[in-house]
Amino acid sequence: MLKKLHLFIYPILIMIMLLNDCYAERIRDLVTIQGVRENALVGYGIVVGLDGTGDQTSQTPFTIQSITNMLSQLGITVPTGSNMQLKNVAAVMVTAKLPPFPHIGQQVDVVVSSLGNAKSLRGGTLIMTPLKGADNQVYAIAQGNLLVGGVGASSQGSSVSVNQLAGATIPKGATIERELVSSFEQQNVIHLHLHQFDFTRALTISNAINQWQKDSAIALDGSTVAVKIPSESSERVKFLSYVQDLPVASTPVSAKIVVNTRTGVVVMNQNVMLDNCAVAQGNLSVIINNQLKVSQPNTPLTEGDTVVVPETQIAVHQTNGSLHNISTSTNLNQVINALNELGAKPSELISILEALKTAGCLHASLETM
């Protein structure tokens, strides 16, 4: 009988473990490792080989100056006062990202953007461009043929374009020439930075790591977890690989409503709740109509001047705003149904949410962007 009971309980334990994994998150999806990040690179370059769609040099003098400097470095002297009409050249800004732990010879993607008034960069070639970091040191060299995702056509003043023609990319277009000095190998303790500030989640992550390696992690605050790591490089990589894949149980999130005041988009999570309240909303519109009329004498022989007289009409319209009862809502579907019963537009809904928050009926933080 005991053996049959064990056989019955064992599948149930497996099902419970699978259910826990379904609601678990990996540490790698919740944190970033301090010092392990990308670094921005930027450079100024010249694109050549355009089909008459380059900068108008009369309006972009820096393009001519760049060409003159480049030719002088190649041993070609441009006579002073030369009027160069360069329709196949464009000045551009080149950006890239230096990956973590870069090595000399590694290639990265670059983005090329027109700096002047070039109509299109299609068919162009980027001339060798040094890419610098925030410390003004050159870390990579970019060069190659541009890949433009847009297309356009024009004829006799009419033009049609699809997507952007003044921007392009060069896959693997930059080669790293300098390695970034990192103190990662000298650290005995690393810090995991949470994507979102949360004391509960930080404590949950440290507990998950300590269950695997006892007394190796501690939550410093709601955004940082300190972890002791081995001193040897091979063991350190293996340790961090295991830490990143450790499952962490999902933690409750704070109730929040995000409002985009520019587009009228309203997003709320599942923890938003409403208390019973009454809402009345109506629209007030003021219409001002200003018309100009000409006033002139009744007969041509009478003395008088013809003048323009403004005639202004002002009207105020207000829609009837009936009082709506909003019942207590404890889940997201009930909140949506309660707000939909008001029939408010997105712009009106933003004002209603702000008023509900002020009245204490809305249990969520209201964040505008």
C-alpha positions, 0 to 999 in steps of 0.5 A: 500500500505504501509503495502504491502511495509513493507511485501516486505522489511522485507524478503530483510532485513533478506536476507541481514543479512544472507549474512552478517553472511556468510562473518562474523567471530567469535571473538573466531576464531581470538583471544586468551585470555591472560593467558588462555593457555596450559603449557608444561610438561615433564618427564623422565621415564622407560617403561617395559614389552617389548618383547625383543625390549628394549634398548641395555644396553651396548650402553645406560648406563643411562637405567641401572642407572635408573633401579638401582635407581628405584629398590633402591627406592623399597627396592631392592639393586643391587650388585655392578658390576652386568651386567644386560641384560635388553632387555625388558626395555627402557628409554623414555621421557614423554610429556604432556600439562597442560590445562588452569585452571587445577584441581587436579584429572583431566586427560590429554593425554601423549606422550611417546618417546624413548630416547635410541635405543629401536626398538619398544615400543609396549606392554610396560607399563610406570612406574609412572613418575612425569611430571614437568613444566618450574618452575621445579615443579611436576604438574602431574603423568603419568603411564599406558599401551602404545598405539603404532600406528605403526607395524613392523616385522623382520626376518634374517636381513630383517625388515618391519615397518609401521609408527613409533614404537619408539613413543607411546601415553597414552590416559588420562595417566597422572593425575594432582596433582597440580593446576596452580595459575592464576591471571585471577580472579583478573583481571578487564581488559583482553587482546585479542591477535590477531592471525595475526597482523592487525590494521583494524581487531583489530579496527573491533573487538573492535567496535563489542564488543562496539556495544554489550556493550558500551565503554567496549573495546579498540584496543591498537595496531594491535595485542591487544584489551583490554576489561573490564570484570565484577568482579563476576566470574559467570558474567565474564564467561557469558560475555566472552562467549558472546564476543567469539561468537560475529560476526566480518565482514571479513577484507581485508588481505594484499597481501602475497606470502609464499615460502618454499625454502626447498620443492619448495611450493609456496602459494599466497592469492587472493590479489596478483596482477601483473603489465605489465612486460616482463620476460625471463628465461632459464636454465644454466647447467655446467656438469663436467665428471671426468674419470680415465684412466690407462696409461702403457708402450707400451711394457713390456720390456721398462722402465716406470711405470703404472700410473692413469691419470685423464681425465676431460670433461667440458660442458656448456649447456644453454636453449634458454630463450625467452621473455614472456609478462606478462599482468596486472593481478588483481585477483588470477586466472589471476596471476596463468594463467600469471605465468603458461604461463612461463612454469617455474618449482617451483624452477624457479618460486621462482627466478622469483617471487623474480625478479618480486618483485625487479622490482616492478611488483609484488604487494605482500610481499614475505615471505620465510620459 
